[in-house]
């Protein structure tokens, strides 16, 4: 019997954020995955200063910043909201 490899039935949980690559946000997940995305896709984050970006916090299965009134969700990073609707399924935390 062959096992299908990959991250099936794993809910992505954010471990950390960093901005050490110019113009990019790097999101590290608790399962070891890392996503790097251009800040141009997140204008609200792009306009924050580096000190403001360092003041982030987890909010459900997403994140926000002390100086930003928007919550960013895992779906916004992964890009396929139909496959990653953890907030609505009651499995966030």
GUBASE-983426 format. One record per residue (C-alpha): x, y, z; residue in three letters. Coordinates in steps of 0.25 Angstrom, whole numbers, plus 5000, padded with zeros to 4 digits. Layout:
XYZALA ...
//
This chain:
500050005000UNK 500650134996UNK 500550255005UNK 500250394999UNK 501350495003UNK 501050635007UNK 500250725016UNK 498950655016UNK 497950685027UNK 498950785033UNK 498350915038UNK 499451025036UNK 499751095049UNK 500651215048UNK 501951205057UNK 502651335053UNK 502751455043UNK 503951525038UNK 504351635028UNK 505851605026UNK 505651595011UNK 505451735005UNK 504051755000UNK 503551615005UNK 502851555017UNK 503351415022UNK 502351335029UNK 502851215037UNK 501751105040UNK 501851015052UNK 501950895043UNK 503250945037UNK 502651005024UNK 503151145020UNK 502451235011UNK 503051365005UNK 502151464999UNK 502351604993UNK 501851715001UNK 501251774989UNK 500151674991UNK 499951735005UNK 499951885004UNK 499451905018UNK 500751835023UNK 501651895013UNK 501352035018UNK 501751995032UNK 503152035037UNK 504051925041UNK 503851955056UNK 502351945054UNK 502451815046UNK 503251755058UNK 501951775067UNK 501151665061UNK 500251565068UNK 499451445065UNK 497951465064UNK 497151335062UNK 497851265051UNK 498351395045UNK 499151515050UNK 499151665051UNK 500051775056UNK 499851875067UNK 499851995057UNK 498951925047UNK 497451905047UNK 497351785038UNK 497451635041UNK 498251555031UNK 497851405030UNK 498551285025UNK 497651285013UNK 498251415008UNK 499651355008UNK 499251215002UNK 498351274991UNK 497251164991UNK 496151205000UNK 495251094996UNK 496350995001UNK 496751075014UNK 495451115021UNK 495951085035UNK 495251205042UNK 493851165037UNK 494051015040UNK 494251045055UNK 495650985055UNK 496451105057UNK 497251125070UNK 
//
